[in-house]
Amino acid sequence: MTARSRWVAAGLVLAGAACSDIATPIRNDFYEWRRVEPAASGSGNDTLSFHWPKERLPVRIWVEDNAGLPVNVPAAIAAWRRAFLYEEFDATIVGDSATADVIVRAGAAPGVLFSRTRLHSALAPECEGATDLNISEDHTQLRLPVRVYIDPQSNPDNPDLPACLALTTTHELGHAFGIWRHSSEPTDLMLLDPLVDAPSDHDLATMEMLYHAPSNVEAVGP
């Protein structure tokens, strides 16, 4: 199946899914990326899908100068950009955090959440990550900025730390760019605790699909 036919098929099927429904993956070459939350109405669940719209591209990312982030974030952007054939997504580094859509910091995620939804992931001994999504109570808005945390857990001389920081940064930006769930496949970077260091074809197909599927969450912010 070609890249174009994959996302056309996904769009046709997902367009018919109700907000309160959760669908299984349409094909086995991508996985479910949408987030399920208790419905704002108080009954059932809401299925939330998000991708950055064309008018908000490139996504503006502010990066703290620590934990290898100035190197790892551009590499992560490049890794995810491979998913797209028609420039459906782009991101750029900015120097002013006040204008950023995504803020990436080194260190542990704070105890006080900036958001209602926190994705804990990449729980390796050497490092771990988290992504805060400030989703409105009615589940219609993603209030910016998205906040990403990359936390070195081990001795800075640990030879495995640089690789952990790199893969964790790429994993967390996968969440920031729209994959709001974890894969169940150990060969995917978007596994809760990833075992690989780069997005798999499965990850890339999923990222491509979500950018051609309906989005019911709107980015609101700077």
N, CA, C and O of each residue as an XYZ file, in Angstrom:
888
protein
N       0.845     -1.188      0.000
C       0.000      0.000      0.000
C       0.880      1.237      0.000
O       1.817      1.311      0.796
N       0.618      2.206     -0.856
C       1.435      3.403     -0.928
C       1.126      4.330      0.231
O       0.106      4.182      0.904
N       2.035      5.311      0.465
C       1.813      6.279      1.534
C       0.513      7.030      1.309
O      -0.257      7.239      2.247
N       0.262      7.439      0.060
C      -0.958      8.200     -0.213
C      -2.213      7.358      0.039
O      -3.167      7.842      0.647
N      -2.220      6.102     -0.424
C      -3.414      5.277     -0.241
C      -3.638      4.946      1.217
O      -4.784      4.777      1.634
N      -2.558      4.844      2.024
C      -2.723      4.594      3.449
C      -3.505      5.710      4.108
O      -4.463      5.456      4.838
N      -3.085      6.996      3.845
C      -3.778      8.058      4.559
C      -5.151      8.357      3.992
O      -6.018      8.840      4.719
N      -5.376      8.085      2.711
C      -6.728      8.235      2.167
C      -7.672      7.246      2.837
O      -8.778      7.612      3.234
N      -7.237      5.982      2.965
C      -8.063      4.969      3.612
C      -8.347      5.343      5.058
O      -9.471      5.184      5.534
N      -7.337      5.837      5.757
C      -7.525      6.213      7.153
C      -8.507      7.358      7.276
O      -9.376      7.344      8.148
N      -8.377      8.351      6.408
C      -9.263      9.502      6.479
C     -10.706      9.121      6.248
O     -11.596      9.637      6.923
N     -10.956      8.223      5.303
C     -12.328      7.822      5.001
C     -12.968      7.094      6.176
O     -14.136      7.316      6.495
N     -12.178      6.209      6.827
C     -12.742      5.444      7.935
C     -12.877      6.295      9.188
O     -13.910      6.254      9.855
N     -11.831      7.076      9.517
C     -11.851      7.845     10.740
C     -12.844      8.985     10.681
O     -13.374      9.395     11.713
N     -13.107      9.504      9.493
C     -14.071     10.589      9.369
C     -15.450     10.149      9.828
O     -16.254     10.974     10.261
N     -15.729      8.856      9.737
C     -17.032      8.366     10.144
C     -17.109      7.963     11.602
O     -18.179      7.578     12.074
N     -15.992      8.042     12.338
C     -16.002      7.629     13.742
C     -16.545      8.747     14.616
O     -16.146      9.902     14.460
N     -17.443      8.425     15.526
C     -17.979      9.426     16.432
C     -16.929      9.807     17.455
O     -16.004      9.042     17.726
N     -17.078     11.018     18.032
C     -16.108     11.515     19.013
C     -16.031     10.578     20.212
O     -14.980     10.479     20.846
N     -17.110      9.899     20.531
C     -17.125      9.044     21.707
C     -16.647      7.629     21.416
O     -16.625      6.785     22.312
N     -16.261      7.360     20.161
C     -15.835      6.014     19.795
C     -14.324      5.922     19.744
O     -13.644      6.916     19.492
N     -13.799      4.732     19.984
C     -12.372      4.480     19.808
C     -12.235      3.324     18.836
O     -12.788      2.246     19.050
N     -11.506      3.557     17.785
C     -11.372      2.547     16.741
C     -10.057      1.815     16.886
O      -9.070      2.378     17.362
N     -10.044      0.567     16.478
C      -8.790     -0.167     16.386
C      -8.070      0.273     15.121
O      -8.708      0.792     14.205
N      -6.751      0.077     15.047
C      -6.047      0.468     13.828
C      -6.677     -0.172     12.592
O      -7.080     -1.334     12.617
N      -6.754      0.606     11.511
C      -7.397      0.147     10.297
C      -6.536     -0.912      9.605
O      -7.060     -1.877      9.048
N      -5.240     -0.729      9.642
C      -4.309     -1.695      9.078
C      -3.201     -1.921     10.097
O      -3.039     -1.141     11.036
N      -2.449     -2.981      9.907
C      -1.424     -3.283     10.886
C      -0.115     -2.550     10.628
O       0.880     -2.819     11.299
N      -0.097     -1.609      9.648
C       1.134     -0.860      9.425
C       1.131      0.474     10.151
O       2.048      1.275      9.968
N       0.121      0.728     10.967
C       0.160      1.851     11.893
C      -0.704      1.488     13.102
O      -1.470      0.525     13.060
N      -0.572      2.266     14.176
C      -1.263      1.933     15.411
C      -2.143      3.101     15.847
O      -2.073      4.191     15.280
N      -2.969      2.857     16.860
C      -3.873      3.883     17.364
C      -3.086      4.989     18.054
O      -2.311      4.725     18.973
N      -3.284      6.224     17.612
C      -2.531      7.356     18.152
C      -3.393      8.267     19.017
O      -2.872      9.114     19.743
N      -4.710      8.095     18.941
C      -5.610      9.037     19.591
C      -5.715      8.767     21.093
O      -5.561      7.631     21.543
N      -5.978      9.817     21.853
C      -6.067      9.709     23.306
C      -7.524      9.559     23.716
O      -8.410     10.201     23.152
N      -7.759      8.708     24.701
C      -9.103      8.495     25.227
C      -9.180      9.094     26.631
O      -8.370      8.770     27.499
N     -10.156      9.965     26.841
C     -10.387     10.601     28.137
C     -11.850     10.421     28.523
O     -12.708     10.316     27.647
N     -12.153     10.382     29.834
C     -13.569     10.380     30.239
C     -14.288     11.564     29.591
O     -13.774     12.682     29.597
N     -15.447     11.325     29.046
C     -16.150     12.342     28.269
C     -16.449     13.581     29.094
O     -16.786     13.497     30.275
N     -16.318     14.731     28.447
C     -16.635     15.992     29.109
C     -18.094     16.030     29.542
O     -18.441     16.733     30.491
N     -18.942     15.288     28.860
C     -20.365     15.236     29.192
C     -20.644     14.422     30.453
O     -21.740     14.483     31.010
N     -19.637     13.653     30.901
C     -19.799     12.824     32.080
C     -20.251     11.414     31.786
O     -20.399     10.600     32.697
N     -20.473     11.117     30.506
C     -20.939      9.782     30.121
C     -20.063      9.237     29.001
O     -19.923      9.866     27.953
N     -19.472      8.062     29.226
C     -18.640      7.449     28.197
C     -17.267      8.092     28.098
O     -16.777      8.690     29.056
N     -16.652      7.965     26.931
C     -15.312      8.484     26.689
C     -15.293      9.377     25.459
O     -16.114      9.237     24.553
N     -14.334     10.300     25.450
C     -14.049     11.093     24.263
C     -12.739     10.606     23.655
O     -11.791     10.297     24.378
N     -12.688     10.539     22.347
C     -11.474     10.167     21.627
C     -10.885     11.424     21.013
O     -11.522     12.077     20.186
N      -9.666     11.762     21.418
C      -9.061     13.041     21.042
C      -7.964     12.821     20.009
O      -7.069     11.997     20.197
N      -8.050     13.565     18.926
C      -7.050     13.488     17.865
C      -6.524     14.882     17.576
O      -7.287     15.847     17.513
N      -5.218     14.979     17.401
C      -4.598     16.295     17.168
C      -3.455     16.186     16.190
O      -2.648     15.259     16.258
N      -3.387     17.146     15.270
C      -2.157     17.392     14.522
C      -2.023     18.897     14.304
O      -3.011     19.631     14.292
N      -0.777     19.337     14.131
C      -0.528     20.757     13.928
C      -1.043     21.158     12.547
O      -0.633     20.580     11.541
N      -1.947     22.153     12.493
C      -2.503     22.555     11.196
C      -1.496     23.345     10.381
O      -0.536     23.903     10.913
N      -1.733     23.380      9.095
C      -0.804     24.017      8.171
C      -0.527     25.471      8.542
O       0.594     25.956      8.392
N      -1.570     26.168      9.033
C      -1.398     27.585      9.346
C      -0.527     27.833     10.570
O      -0.123     28.970     10.818
N      -0.230     26.782     11.342
C       0.638     26.947     12.521
C       2.038     26.409     12.266
O       2.841     26.334     13.196
N       2.346     26.040     11.049
C       3.681     25.540     10.720
C       4.589     26.680     10.287
O       4.122     27.649      9.690
N       5.897     26.577     10.584
C       6.516     25.504     11.364
C       6.207     25.648     12.848
O       6.067     26.758     13.362
N       6.104     24.520     13.522
C       5.929     24.522     14.971
C       7.177     25.130     15.603
O       8.300     24.744     15.279
N       6.970     26.078     16.500
C       8.102     26.799     17.120
C       8.499     26.100     18.423
O       7.678     25.943     19.327
N       9.746     25.688     18.508
C      10.232     24.923     19.660
C      11.366     25.681     20.342
O      12.369     26.024     19.715
N      11.191     25.932     21.624
C      12.272     26.515     22.428
C      12.962     25.395     23.186
O      12.310     24.517     23.751
N      14.315     25.435     23.195
C      15.104     24.325     23.733
C      16.079     24.847     24.780
O      16.858     25.761     24.506
N      16.039     24.274     25.968
C      17.006     24.618     26.999
C      18.389     24.092     26.609
O      18.516     23.008     26.039
N      19.412     24.870     26.920
C      20.785     24.489     26.575
C      21.340     23.588     27.674
O      22.135     24.021     28.508
N      20.911     22.333     27.662
C      21.313     21.385     28.703
C      20.978     19.979     28.224
O      20.138     19.800     27.343
N      21.635     18.987     28.804
C      21.331     17.563     28.584
C      21.339     17.175     27.108
O      20.584     16.297     26.690
N      22.194     17.830     26.318
C      22.294     17.495     24.901
C      21.111     17.940     24.064
O      21.021     17.575     22.892
N      20.200     18.720     24.633
C      18.982     19.089     23.911
C      19.235     19.911     22.645
O      18.545     19.692     21.649
N      20.201     20.854     22.634
C      20.417     21.617     21.397
C      20.818     20.750     20.203
O      20.626     21.148     19.054
N      21.374     19.568     20.471
C      21.717     18.622     19.400
C      20.567     17.641     19.166
O      20.220     17.334     18.026
N      19.992     17.162     20.251
C      18.996     16.091     20.128
C      17.661     16.560     19.568
O      17.001     15.805     18.854
N      17.247     17.786     19.873
C      15.956     18.246     19.362
C      15.971     18.404     17.841
O      15.055     17.904     17.188
N      16.966     19.076     17.237
C      16.991     19.124     15.766
C      17.053     17.734     15.133
O      16.435     17.495     14.095
N      17.797     16.817     15.756
C      17.859     15.454     15.225
C      16.498     14.778     15.309
O      16.117     14.033     14.407
N      15.761     15.036     16.394
C      14.427     14.460     16.543
C      13.463     15.021     15.501
O      12.666     14.278     14.928
N      13.531     16.317     15.258
C      12.675     16.928     14.227
C      12.950     16.264     12.881
O      12.024     15.906     12.153
N      14.220     16.105     12.562
C      14.592     15.486     11.280
C      14.098     14.043     11.202
O      13.665     13.592     10.142
N      14.162     13.320     12.319
C      13.728     11.924     12.326
C      12.228     11.817     12.038
O      11.812     10.939     11.283
N      11.415     12.691     12.625
C       9.976     12.644     12.400
C       9.584     13.233     11.057
O       8.573     12.837     10.476
N      10.370     14.168     10.561
C      10.063     14.766      9.260
C      10.101     13.721      8.149
O       9.488     13.913      7.098
N      10.809     12.625      8.368
C      10.888     11.543      7.379
C       9.526     10.920      7.094
O       9.350     10.260      6.070
N       8.560     11.122      7.990
C       7.240     10.524      7.809
C       6.441     11.194      6.703
O       5.461     10.628      6.220
N       6.846     12.390      6.296
C       5.983     13.204      5.446
C       6.534     13.331      4.030
O       7.724     13.569      3.819
N       5.634     13.164      3.071
C       6.014     13.244      1.664
C       5.716     14.601      1.054
O       6.316     14.981      0.048
N       4.773     15.346      1.670
C       4.269     16.564      1.036
C       4.370     17.781      1.955
O       3.544     18.691      1.878
N       5.383     17.794      2.824
C       5.615     18.914      3.730
C       4.400     19.184      4.608
O       4.069     20.338      4.880
N       3.734     18.110      5.053
C       2.585     18.260      5.932
C       2.971     18.761      7.321
O       2.118     19.226      8.077
N       4.266     18.665      7.656
C       4.732     19.065      8.984
C       6.115     19.679      8.880
O       6.932     19.284      8.048
N       6.362     20.664      9.754
C       7.707     21.207      9.894
C       7.803     21.851     11.273
O       6.788     22.206     11.873
N       9.014     21.998     11.764
C       9.259     22.623     13.064
C      10.578     23.369     12.997
O      11.456     23.040     12.200
N      10.702     24.375     13.844
C      11.911     25.170     13.871
C      12.250     25.541     15.310
O      11.362     25.626     16.158
N      13.532     25.763     15.585
C      13.984     26.188     16.905
C      13.881     27.702     16.999
O      14.291     28.415     16.083
N      13.328     28.199     18.120
C      13.217     29.642     18.331
C      13.972     30.034     19.596
O      14.194     29.207     20.480
N      14.368     31.315     19.672
C      15.168     31.779     20.799
C      14.381     32.348     21.953
O      14.954     32.609     23.011
N      13.080     32.551     21.790
C      12.247     33.168     22.816
C      11.184     32.177     23.271
O      10.294     31.822     22.499
N      11.272     31.732     24.513
C      10.318     30.743     25.017
C       8.902     31.302     25.086
O       7.934     30.542     25.071
N       8.773     32.645     25.163
C       7.444     33.245     25.266
C       6.640     33.094     23.979
O       5.415     33.215     23.996
N       7.315     32.833     22.870
C       6.615     32.690     21.587
C       6.549     31.237     21.128
O       6.101     30.958     20.017
N       6.994     30.309     21.980
C       7.134     28.920     21.552
C       5.808     28.158     21.653
O       4.997     28.395     22.548
N       5.622     27.244     20.714
C       4.507     26.299     20.759
C       4.842     25.100     21.646
O       3.970     24.523     22.296
N       6.122     24.743     21.658
C       6.616     23.613     22.445
C       7.853     24.073     23.203
O       8.742     24.689     22.616
N       7.921     23.786     24.486
C       9.080     24.121     25.319
C       9.718     22.814     25.786
O       9.050     21.956     26.363
N      11.011     22.676     25.532
C      11.724     21.446     25.905
C      12.765     21.809     26.954
O      13.660     22.616     26.702
N      12.641     21.209     28.126
C      13.550     21.499     29.225
C      14.221     20.220     29.721
O      13.696     19.119     29.558
N      15.403     20.395     30.334
C      16.099     19.294     30.996
C      15.646     19.229     32.439
O      15.370     20.255     33.061
N      15.570     18.016     32.970
C      15.194     17.831     34.360
C      13.855     17.142     34.493
O      13.162     16.885     33.508
N      13.507     16.851     35.736
C      12.266     16.133     36.017
C      11.058     17.020     35.786
O      11.123     18.232     35.990
N       9.961     16.421     35.363
C       8.708     17.162     35.246
C       8.299     17.642     36.638
O       8.408     16.885     37.604
N       7.835     18.874     36.757
C       7.498     19.409     38.084
C       6.323     18.684     38.706
O       5.484     18.113     38.010
N       6.277     18.715     40.045
C       5.175     18.071     40.747
C       3.845     18.724     40.436
O       2.814     18.052     40.389
N       3.861     20.043     40.222
C       2.647     20.759     39.859
C       2.538     20.756     38.342
O       3.394     21.314     37.657
N       1.505     20.139     37.818
C       1.355     20.025     36.372
C       0.942     21.369     35.768
O       0.129     22.098     36.336
N       1.520     21.677     34.607
C       1.061     22.809     33.819
C      -0.163     22.410     32.993
O      -0.696     23.219     32.234
N      -0.597     21.177     33.143
C      -1.626     20.659     32.249
C      -2.489     19.649     32.986
O      -2.202     19.276     34.123
N      -3.545     19.216     32.321
C      -4.429     18.193     32.861
C      -3.991     16.795     32.440
O      -4.456     15.809     33.011
N      -3.105     16.693     31.452
C      -2.694     15.388     30.926
C      -1.173     15.317     30.863
O      -0.533     16.159     30.232
N      -0.603     14.328     31.509
C       0.849     14.122     31.447
C       1.121     12.722     30.936
O       0.598     11.743     31.468
N       1.945     12.632     29.900
C       2.363     11.355     29.350
C       3.735     11.022     29.919
O       4.727     11.650     29.548
N       3.801     10.046     30.810
C       5.078      9.564     31.328
C       5.602      8.516     30.356
O       4.859      7.637     29.920
N       6.874      8.612     30.022
C       7.415      7.641     29.084
C       8.929      7.585     29.180
O       9.559      8.332     29.928
N       9.500      6.653     28.382
C      10.949      6.466     28.334
C      11.513      6.307     29.749
O      12.348      7.096     30.191
N      11.049      5.289     30.435
C      11.375      5.114     31.846
C      12.630      4.263     32.031
O      12.604      3.271     32.759
N      13.709      4.638     31.387
C      14.953      3.877     31.467
C      15.720      4.239     32.735
O      15.472      5.292     33.323
N      16.646      3.383     33.165
C      17.452      3.728     34.347
C      18.312      4.968     34.114
O      18.575      5.727     35.047
N      18.750      5.175     32.872
C      19.654      6.292     32.585
C      18.933      7.634     32.498
O      19.493      8.663     32.878
N      17.699      7.634     32.001
C      16.965      8.882     31.839
C      15.492      8.576     31.650
O      15.114      7.428     31.415
N      14.663      9.601     31.752
C      13.243      9.428     31.476
C      12.679     10.737     30.939
O      13.329     11.781     30.997
N      11.461     10.661     30.417
C      10.849     11.841     29.834
C       9.385     11.952     30.199
O       8.775     11.004     30.695
N       8.831     13.126     29.945
C       7.402     13.355     30.154
C       6.977     14.490     29.234
O       7.769     15.371     28.898
N       5.705     14.451     28.834
C       5.134     15.503     28.000
C       3.814     15.940     28.615
O       2.935     15.118     28.871
N       3.682     17.247     28.851
C       2.456     17.812     29.395
C       1.607     18.393     28.273
O       2.072     19.228     27.498
N       0.355     17.941     28.193
C      -0.624     18.430     27.222
C      -1.728     19.139     27.993
O      -2.463     18.507     28.752
N      -1.846     20.432     27.803
C      -2.857     21.196     28.530
C      -4.155     21.208     27.722
O      -4.443     22.152     26.987
N      -4.926     20.135     27.877
C      -6.162     19.957     27.126
C      -7.319     20.550     27.925
O      -7.460     20.280     29.117
N      -8.135     21.350     27.270
C      -9.250     22.007     27.948
C     -10.241     20.977     28.479
O     -10.294     19.842     28.005
N     -11.021     21.393     29.467
C     -11.962     20.485     30.105
C     -13.006     19.947     29.141
O     -13.501     18.833     29.309
N     -13.343     20.751     28.120
C     -14.325     20.265     27.147
C     -13.682     19.478     26.009
O     -14.363     19.063     25.071
N     -12.349     19.271     26.096
C     -11.614     18.428     25.153
C     -11.592     18.985     23.725
O     -11.462     18.225     22.766
N     -11.717     20.297     23.583
C     -11.706     20.886     22.244
C     -10.433     21.660     21.946
O     -10.164     21.969     20.785
N      -9.634     21.985     22.975
C      -8.464     22.831     22.781
C      -7.222     22.233     23.427
O      -7.283     21.644     24.507
N      -6.095     22.397     22.742
C      -4.780     22.148     23.313
C      -4.174     23.514     23.594
O      -3.814     24.239     22.666
N      -4.060     23.866     24.856
C      -3.565     25.188     25.236
C      -2.043     25.160     25.276
O      -1.435     24.392     26.022
N      -1.454     26.009     24.464
C      -0.002     26.029     24.302
C       0.651     26.877     25.389
O       0.020     27.761     25.968
N       1.943     26.590     25.660
C       2.795     25.631     24.969
C       2.660     24.212     25.510
O       2.290     24.001     26.665
N       2.973     23.234     24.640
C       3.227     21.864     25.079
C       4.571     21.879     25.801
O       5.516     22.518     25.337
N       4.663     21.189     26.918
C       5.909     21.189     27.699
C       6.493     19.774     27.739
O       5.823     18.810     28.109
N       7.755     19.688     27.347
C       8.467     18.407     27.294
C       9.618     18.461     28.291
O      10.326     19.463     28.387
N       9.793     17.370     29.031
C      10.866     17.277     30.022
C      11.730     16.054     29.733
O      11.225     14.945     29.556
N      13.044     16.281     29.689
C      14.010     15.203     29.478
C      14.915     15.176     30.709
O      15.676     16.113     30.948
N      14.829     14.104     31.482
C      15.465     14.064     32.797
C      16.585     13.038     32.856
O      16.313     11.838     32.854
N      17.850     13.482     32.907
C      18.950     12.533     33.115
C      18.858     11.954     34.529
O      18.855     12.697     35.510
N      18.783     10.634     34.625
C      18.619      9.976     35.916
C      19.931      9.437     36.469
O      20.022      9.124     37.656
N      20.940      9.327     35.624
C      22.154      8.614     36.029
C      23.349      9.560     36.080
O      23.253     10.746     35.762
N      24.461      8.996     36.487
C      25.718      9.729     36.505
C      26.014     10.275     35.108
O      25.871      9.541     34.130
N      26.422     11.539     34.985
C      26.698     12.093     33.657
C      27.801     11.371     32.896
O      27.919     11.519     31.680
N      28.612     10.590     33.611
C      29.664      9.820     32.952
C      29.188      8.449     32.479
O      29.964      7.696     31.891
N      27.925      8.119     32.727
C      27.383      6.834     32.290
C      27.443      6.770     30.761
O      26.865      7.629     30.095
N      28.128      5.776     30.189
C      28.291      5.739     28.733
C      26.969      5.548     27.977
O      26.891      5.842     26.784
N      25.934      5.059     28.666
C      24.639      4.849     28.010
C      23.741      6.084     28.051
O      22.683      6.103     27.422
N      24.159      7.118     28.792
C      23.297      8.285     28.958
C      23.054      9.049     27.665
O      21.899      9.377     27.395
N      24.057      9.357     26.843
C      23.790     10.137     25.624
C      22.757      9.483     24.704
O      21.882     10.159     24.161
N      22.866      8.167     24.534
C      21.905      7.475     23.673
C      20.505      7.542     24.266
O      19.530      7.720     23.536
N      20.397      7.398     25.596
C      19.097      7.477     26.253
C      18.474      8.855     26.081
O      17.282      8.969     25.795
N      19.271      9.898     26.252
C      18.759     11.261     26.096
C      18.280     11.514     24.673
O      17.256     12.165     24.461
N      19.022     10.998     23.702
C      18.652     11.207     22.299
C      17.338     10.516     21.964
O      16.446     11.132     21.380
N      17.209      9.240     22.330
C      15.980      8.513     21.967
C      14.782      9.026     22.762
O      13.661      9.051     22.253
N      15.019      9.436     24.011
C      13.917      9.957     24.825
C      13.415     11.282     24.260
O      12.209     11.530     24.246
N      14.319     12.126     23.800
C      13.923     13.400     23.183
C      13.065     13.149     21.948
O      12.039     13.802     21.759
N      13.481     12.211     21.111
C      12.714     11.906     19.899
C      11.350     11.323     20.259
O      10.343     11.661     19.636
N      11.316     10.451     21.257
C      10.054      9.865     21.716
C       9.096     10.955     22.197
O       7.935     10.990     21.787
N       9.578     11.839     23.060
C       8.698     12.865     23.623
C       8.200     13.838     22.555
O       7.055     14.287     22.617
N       9.035     14.162     21.591
C       8.563     15.040     20.514
C       7.534     14.318     19.647
O       6.685     14.966     19.034
N       7.596     12.993     19.587
C       6.527     12.255     18.928
C       5.180     12.539     19.571
O       4.173     12.678     18.878
N       5.162     12.626     20.909
C       3.931     13.000     21.613
C       3.550     14.444     21.287
O       2.390     14.733     20.993
N       4.526     15.346     21.340
C       4.240     16.763     21.094
C       3.714     17.001     19.690
O       2.949     17.938     19.461
N       4.122     16.151     18.744
C       3.703     16.332     17.351
C       2.373     15.646     17.041
O       1.828     15.843     15.954
N       1.827     14.835     17.979
C       0.490     14.314     17.750
C       0.227     12.868     18.119
O      -0.935     12.466     18.171
N       1.255     12.059     18.379
C       1.010     10.678     18.801
C       0.742     10.703     20.304
O       1.676     10.778     21.102
N      -0.516     10.642     20.684
C      -0.920     10.838     22.074
C      -1.146      9.535     22.819
O      -1.726      9.526     23.905
N      -0.689      8.439     22.241
C      -0.722      7.152     22.925
C       0.604      6.444     22.687
O       1.416      6.876     21.868
N       0.811      5.352     23.413
C       2.017      4.550     23.232
C       1.719      3.335     22.361
O       0.631      2.761     22.410
N       2.704      2.966     21.572
C       2.620      1.722     20.818
C       2.807      0.538     21.764
O       3.383      0.678     22.843
N       2.322     -0.607     21.357
C       2.535     -1.835     22.131
C       3.634     -2.707     21.531
O       3.919     -3.790     22.043
N       4.252     -2.238     20.444
C       5.252     -3.047     19.745
C       6.662     -2.697     20.222
O       7.028     -1.521     20.222
N       7.463     -3.685     20.629
C       8.813     -3.402     21.129
C       9.756     -2.859     20.066
O      10.815     -2.328     20.399
N       9.392     -2.980     18.793
C      10.237     -2.449     17.717
C       9.937     -0.986     17.414
O      10.568     -0.402     16.533
N       8.982     -0.380     18.129
C       8.613      1.020     17.884
C       9.229      1.946     18.920
O       9.326      1.600     20.098
N       9.642      3.122     18.474
C      10.171      4.131     19.395
C       9.096      4.629     20.353
O       9.413      5.067     21.458
N       7.832      4.570     19.947
C       6.760      5.096     20.782
C       6.218      4.074     21.784
O       5.159      4.292     22.373
N       6.923      2.974     21.982
C       6.680      2.098     23.120
C       6.853      2.915     24.401
O       7.642      3.859     24.427
N       6.123      2.561     25.467
C       6.240      3.302     26.725
C       7.688      3.433     27.175
O       8.131      4.519     27.550
N       8.416      2.341     27.137
C       9.839      2.342     27.497
C      10.615      1.832     26.285
O      10.892      0.637     26.181
N      10.965      2.736     25.369
C      11.484      2.299     24.067
C      12.796      1.535     24.155
O      13.654      1.804     24.995
N      12.910      0.569     23.247
C      14.101     -0.272     23.154
C      14.922      0.057     21.916
O      16.022     -0.468     21.742
N      14.393      0.925     21.052
C      15.082      1.307     19.817
C      15.393      2.795     19.863
O      14.842      3.525     20.687
N      16.274      3.241     18.978
C      16.750      4.623     19.086
C      16.219      5.565     18.013
O      16.644      6.719     17.942
N      15.301      5.094     17.179
C      14.771      5.949     16.109
C      13.364      5.477     15.764
O      13.027      4.318     16.008
N      12.533      6.360     15.199
C      11.199      5.934     14.788
C      11.258      4.794     13.783
O      12.018      4.848     12.816
N      10.457      3.763     14.012
C      10.353      2.632     13.088
C       9.469      3.027     11.909
O       8.853      4.093     11.920
N       9.408      2.174     10.902
C       8.467      2.409      9.801
C       7.037      2.453     10.337
O       6.203      3.202      9.828
N       6.757      1.657     11.353
C       5.447      1.626     12.004
C       5.132      2.987     12.634
O       4.029      3.510     12.475
N       6.116      3.561     13.354
C       5.968      4.889     13.942
C       5.739      5.949     12.865
O       4.851      6.791     12.990
N       6.547      5.899     11.808
C       6.468      6.912     10.758
C       5.135      6.829     10.018
O       4.548      7.856      9.677
N       4.653      5.596      9.767
C       3.361      5.440      9.107
C       2.240      5.998      9.977
O       1.290      6.596      9.472
N       2.360      5.797     11.295
C       1.361      6.324     12.220
C       1.367      7.841     12.214
O       0.307      8.466     12.169
N       2.553      8.441     12.261
C       2.653      9.896     12.230
C       2.071     10.448     10.933
O       1.356     11.450     10.950
N       2.368      9.812      9.827
C       1.830     10.263      8.547
C       0.304     10.167      8.539
O      -0.377     11.087      8.087
N      -0.228      9.051      9.042
C      -1.666      8.852      9.057
C      -2.384      9.924      9.848
O      -3.397     10.459      9.399
N      -1.863     10.239     11.024
C      -2.585     11.171     11.888
C      -2.647     12.568     11.278
O      -3.558     13.335     11.589
N      -1.692     12.910     10.415
C      -1.727     14.228      9.768
C      -2.696     14.281      8.594
O      -2.906     15.342      8.006
N      -3.285     13.140      8.251
C      -4.297     13.111      7.197
C      -5.631     12.598      7.717
O      -6.531     12.297      6.934
N      -5.761     12.498      9.028
C      -7.009     12.093      9.675
C      -7.655     13.315     10.317
O      -6.963     14.294     10.597
N      -8.958     13.282     10.556
C      -9.618     14.414     11.188
C      -9.029     14.725     12.557
O      -8.696     13.817     13.319
N      -8.901     16.011     12.864
C      -8.432     16.457     14.173
C      -9.594     17.148     14.883
O     -10.243     18.021     14.308
N      -9.856     16.759     16.131
C     -10.951     17.402     16.857
C     -10.481     18.229     18.034
O     -11.288     18.664     18.856
N      -9.155     18.453     18.122
C      -8.569     19.311     19.142
C      -7.814     20.430     18.431
O      -7.017     20.170     17.529
N      -8.062     21.662     18.833
C      -7.457     22.828     18.194
C      -6.357     23.407     19.077
O      -6.540     23.536     20.287
N      -5.224     23.753     18.488
C      -4.134     24.394     19.230
C      -4.478     25.868     19.453
O      -4.838     26.588     18.522
N      -4.360     26.293     20.703
C      -4.664     27.677     21.074
C      -3.520     28.207     21.903
O      -3.162     27.614     22.920
N      -2.937     29.324     21.481
C      -1.826     29.862     22.249
C      -1.078     30.946     21.513
O      -1.628     31.601     20.628
N       0.197     31.142     21.882
C       0.954     32.283     21.352
C       1.101     32.267     19.843
O       1.715     33.169     19.273
